[in-house]
Amino acid sequence: MKKSHQSGTRNPILAPLPLFAMIGSTAATIVIAFFVFTRPAHIASASSAPRVQYVCETCGLPNLFTSPKENKAELYKNNAANFRPVIVRLSEGRYRHNIETERLLIREVTMNDLEAVHRFYTKVENSASATWTMHTSIEQTRNEITKIIKKYQLGRAAHWAICNKATGEFMGLGGYFEFSPAHHRASMGWGFDSSFWGNGYATELGRALVEYGMKYLGFNRIRSLVRVDNFASRKVLEKIGMTCTTCFRAYWRLKGELLSHYQYVILKKDILPQLSKSRI
């Protein structure tokens, strides 16, 4: 006669479940811990990351970075991806976020530049062949700088400040005004204050932008558009190795008039020896 099942006796089918549950819970904990502690720093919550104010060694202007000492490589990567000037040094609360040539310092615009940028935008000579119209109030300039800074933060193309390397004096605005990372191409341009015209600064800047874009940003093709009657700028583009490829007739409306423009282009393969010797 079979013995009846006694109450309280362990069911042999259900006995293994606690062990499986323990193993599964442990495995899940390990997986979660792996992703939490090994994911890149830039994926971590931005709200919880510390913000540190650093001062540029060259221009003395402050900027904010997230844990820069712990994430130097990521800072370099992010700046290249966002088409911002390279950070060449980062230590003990100081940094450099600029491109340097023999005489020029190319850096991000900040609100500290408000008065200098306003003078630039209110000078008649500067606006003569420019795409922008003269500013009529300092608030207009403040809004423009705010837009530029916002573009930096979003990784969009925005002009940089061009300064005298020796004195830090603001000289104009320049850089890439559009780019296509997927197609490895960009367009560049600049505007110097008229008091600095005729000293070779545009040639120095143009060469730096070409070398920087091709060395650090992965550009294969850089172009520049120039009015057909702007002989000085056309000469500069030719001096830095660019070739006129197209004439766009009645192409760009400037101050109510449709003007024709030449397109100048340079490819990376055209200047490989120059890039190998570049100090940018």
C-alpha positions as CSV (number, residue, x, y, z in Angstrom):
1,M,0.0,0.0,0.0
2,K,1.5,3.4,-1.1
3,K,2.2,5.9,1.5
4,S,0.2,9.1,1.2
5,H,2.1,12.4,0.6
6,Q,2.8,14.1,3.9
7,S,2.0,17.8,4.3
8,G,5.2,19.9,4.5
9,T,7.2,17.4,2.4
10,R,9.2,19.2,-0.4
11,N,7.9,18.9,-3.9
12,P,10.8,17.5,-6.0
13,I,9.6,19.4,-9.1
14,L,9.6,22.8,-7.4
15,A,12.8,22.3,-5.4
16,P,15.2,23.5,-8.1
17,L,13.4,26.8,-8.7
18,P,15.1,28.8,-5.9
19,L,18.5,27.9,-7.3
20,F,17.6,29.0,-10.8
21,A,16.2,32.2,-9.5
22,M,19.4,32.9,-7.6
23,I,21.6,32.2,-10.6
24,G,19.4,34.4,-12.8
25,S,19.4,37.3,-10.3
26,T,23.2,37.1,-10.0
27,A,23.6,37.1,-13.8
28,A,21.3,40.1,-14.2
29,T,23.2,42.0,-11.5
30,I,26.6,41.4,-13.3
31,V,25.2,42.5,-16.7
32,I,23.8,45.7,-15.3
33,A,27.0,46.5,-13.4
34,F,29.0,45.9,-16.5
35,F,27.1,48.4,-18.6
36,V,26.9,51.0,-15.8
37,F,30.6,50.9,-15.0
38,T,32.1,50.4,-18.4
39,R,30.0,52.7,-20.6
40,P,31.8,55.7,-22.1
41,A,31.8,58.8,-19.9
42,H,30.0,60.9,-22.5
43,I,27.0,58.6,-22.3
44,A,26.7,59.1,-18.5
45,S,24.0,61.5,-17.3
46,A,25.1,65.0,-18.1
47,S,23.1,66.3,-15.1
48,S,25.1,64.4,-12.6
49,A,28.5,65.2,-14.2
50,P,30.5,67.9,-12.5
51,R,31.1,71.1,-14.4
52,V,34.5,72.6,-14.1
53,Q,35.6,76.1,-15.2
54,Y,38.9,76.2,-17.0
55,V,40.7,79.3,-18.3
56,C,42.4,79.4,-21.7
57,E,46.2,79.8,-21.3
58,T,46.4,81.9,-24.5
59,C,43.3,84.2,-24.5
60,G,42.4,84.1,-20.8
61,L,38.8,83.3,-21.5
62,P,36.9,80.8,-19.3
63,N,35.0,77.8,-20.6
64,L,33.2,74.9,-18.9
65,F,33.9,71.2,-19.4
66,T,32.6,68.0,-17.9
67,S,35.2,66.1,-15.9
68,P,38.0,67.1,-18.3
69,K,40.8,65.5,-16.4
70,E,39.1,62.1,-16.4
71,N,38.0,62.3,-20.1
72,K,40.8,63.9,-22.1
73,A,40.5,61.5,-25.0
74,E,36.7,62.1,-25.2
75,L,37.2,65.8,-25.1
76,Y,39.5,65.7,-28.1
77,K,37.1,63.5,-29.9
78,N,34.1,65.6,-29.2
79,N,35.8,68.8,-30.2
80,A,36.8,67.3,-33.6
81,A,33.3,65.9,-34.1
82,N,31.7,69.3,-33.3
83,F,34.2,71.2,-35.6
84,R,35.6,73.2,-32.7
85,P,39.2,74.3,-32.3
86,V,41.4,71.6,-30.9
87,I,42.2,71.5,-27.2
88,V,45.9,71.1,-27.2
89,R,46.5,71.1,-23.4
90,L,44.4,70.4,-20.4
91,S,45.9,70.5,-16.9
92,E,45.5,72.2,-13.5
93,G,42.6,74.3,-14.4
94,R,44.0,75.6,-17.7
95,Y,43.5,74.7,-21.3
96,R,43.9,75.9,-24.9
97,H,41.0,75.7,-27.3
98,N,42.5,77.3,-30.3
99,I,44.3,76.9,-33.6
100,E,47.5,78.8,-33.8
101,T,49.5,80.1,-36.8
102,E,52.6,82.2,-36.8
103,R,50.6,85.4,-36.1
104,L,47.0,84.3,-35.5
105,L,45.0,82.7,-32.7
106,I,41.8,81.2,-33.9
107,R,39.4,80.4,-31.0
108,E,35.7,80.2,-30.1
109,V,33.7,83.4,-29.7
110,T,32.5,84.2,-26.2
111,M,30.3,86.9,-24.7
112,N,33.6,88.5,-23.5
113,D,34.0,89.5,-27.2
114,L,30.8,91.5,-27.3
115,E,32.2,95.0,-27.7
116,A,34.9,94.0,-30.2
117,V,32.4,92.0,-32.3
118,H,30.0,94.9,-32.2
119,R,32.6,97.3,-33.5
120,F,33.3,94.8,-36.3
121,Y,29.6,94.6,-37.2
122,T,29.1,98.4,-37.2
123,K,32.0,99.3,-39.5
124,V,30.9,100.3,-43.0
125,E,34.1,99.0,-44.7
126,N,33.7,95.6,-43.2
127,S,30.1,95.1,-44.5
128,A,30.8,96.3,-48.1
129,S,31.3,92.8,-49.6
130,A,29.9,90.7,-46.7
131,T,26.7,88.6,-46.6
132,W,25.6,90.3,-43.3
133,T,24.1,93.8,-42.8
134,M,25.5,96.3,-40.4
135,H,24.3,96.0,-36.8
136,T,22.3,98.9,-35.3
137,S,22.4,98.0,-31.6
138,I,24.6,96.1,-29.2
139,E,21.7,93.8,-28.4
140,Q,21.7,92.7,-32.0
141,T,25.3,91.7,-31.6
142,R,24.6,90.0,-28.3
143,N,21.9,87.9,-30.0
144,E,24.3,87.0,-32.8
145,I,27.0,85.8,-30.3
146,T,24.3,83.8,-28.4
147,K,23.4,82.0,-31.6
148,I,27.1,81.3,-32.4
149,I,27.6,79.8,-28.9
150,K,24.5,77.7,-29.3
151,K,25.8,76.3,-32.6
152,Y,29.1,75.3,-30.8
153,Q,27.0,73.4,-28.3
154,L,25.0,71.7,-30.9
155,G,28.0,70.8,-33.1
156,R,26.9,73.0,-36.0
157,A,29.1,75.2,-38.2
158,A,29.8,78.6,-36.7
159,H,32.5,81.1,-37.2
160,W,35.4,81.5,-34.7
161,A,37.1,84.6,-33.5
162,I,40.4,85.5,-35.3
163,C,42.8,87.2,-32.9
164,N,46.3,88.6,-33.0
165,K,48.4,85.9,-31.4
166,A,50.8,88.4,-29.7
167,T,48.2,90.8,-28.3
168,G,45.0,88.9,-28.2
169,E,43.3,91.7,-30.2
170,F,40.1,90.7,-32.1
171,M,40.6,90.9,-35.8
172,G,37.6,89.3,-37.4
173,L,35.5,86.2,-37.8
174,G,36.1,83.1,-39.9
175,G,35.9,79.4,-40.2
176,Y,33.6,76.8,-41.7
177,F,30.1,78.1,-42.4
178,E,28.7,74.7,-43.6
179,F,29.9,71.1,-43.7
180,S,28.8,67.6,-44.6
181,P,30.6,65.0,-42.5
182,A,29.0,62.2,-44.4
183,H,30.6,63.5,-47.7
184,H,33.8,64.8,-46.1
185,R,33.4,68.3,-47.4
186,A,33.0,71.8,-46.1
187,S,32.8,75.4,-47.1
188,M,34.9,78.1,-45.5
189,G,35.0,81.8,-45.3
190,W,36.1,84.8,-43.2
191,G,35.9,88.5,-42.7
192,F,38.7,90.7,-41.3
193,D,38.3,94.2,-39.9
194,S,39.4,96.6,-42.6
195,S,42.3,97.9,-40.4
196,F,44.0,94.5,-40.9
197,W,43.6,94.3,-44.7
198,G,46.7,93.9,-46.9
199,N,49.0,92.2,-44.4
200,G,48.7,88.6,-45.5
201,Y,46.4,87.6,-42.6
202,A,43.7,86.1,-44.9
203,T,46.3,83.9,-46.6
204,E,47.6,82.7,-43.2
205,L,44.1,82.0,-42.0
206,G,42.9,80.3,-45.2
207,R,45.9,77.9,-45.2
208,A,45.3,77.1,-41.5
209,L,41.6,76.3,-42.1
210,V,42.5,74.0,-45.0
211,E,45.2,72.1,-43.1
212,Y,43.1,71.9,-39.9
213,G,40.0,70.6,-41.7
214,M,41.9,68.0,-43.6
215,K,44.1,66.8,-40.7
216,Y,41.6,66.8,-37.8
217,L,38.1,66.9,-39.2
218,G,38.4,64.4,-42.0
219,F,37.6,66.7,-44.9
220,N,38.5,65.6,-48.3
221,R,37.1,68.7,-50.1
222,I,36.9,72.3,-49.0
223,R,35.4,75.1,-51.1
224,S,35.0,78.8,-50.8
225,L,32.6,81.1,-52.7
226,V,33.8,84.6,-53.7
227,R,32.2,87.4,-55.6
228,V,33.6,87.7,-59.1
229,D,34.6,91.3,-58.5
230,N,36.5,90.5,-55.2
231,F,39.9,90.3,-56.8
232,A,41.8,90.4,-53.4
233,S,40.0,87.4,-52.0
234,R,40.4,85.5,-55.3
235,K,44.1,86.0,-55.2
236,V,44.2,84.7,-51.6
237,L,42.4,81.5,-52.5
238,E,44.7,80.9,-55.4
239,K,47.8,81.5,-53.1
240,I,46.6,78.7,-50.7
241,G,46.3,76.2,-53.6
242,M,42.6,76.4,-54.4
243,T,41.3,76.2,-58.0
244,C,38.4,78.0,-59.5
245,T,36.0,75.3,-60.8
246,T,32.7,77.1,-61.5
247,C,31.0,80.4,-62.0
248,F,27.6,80.7,-60.4
249,R,25.8,83.5,-62.3
250,A,23.4,85.7,-60.4
251,Y,23.8,83.2,-57.6
252,W,23.6,85.0,-54.2
253,R,21.3,87.8,-53.2
254,L,23.4,90.3,-51.2
255,K,21.7,93.5,-49.9
256,G,18.9,93.2,-52.6
257,E,21.2,92.4,-55.5
258,L,21.8,89.1,-57.2
259,L,25.5,88.7,-57.6
260,S,27.7,86.2,-59.5
261,H,30.2,84.1,-57.5
262,Y,33.2,81.9,-58.3
263,Q,33.6,78.6,-56.5
264,Y,37.2,77.7,-55.5
265,V,37.9,74.1,-54.5
266,I,40.9,72.2,-52.9
267,L,41.1,68.5,-52.4
268,K,43.2,66.6,-49.8
269,K,45.2,64.8,-52.4
270,D,46.3,68.2,-53.8
271,I,48.3,69.1,-50.6
272,L,49.4,65.8,-49.1
273,P,53.1,67.0,-48.9
274,Q,51.9,70.3,-47.2
275,L,49.8,68.4,-44.7
276,S,52.8,66.2,-43.7
277,K,54.8,69.3,-42.8
278,S,51.9,71.2,-41.2
279,R,52.3,72.5,-37.7
280,I,48.6,73.1,-37.2
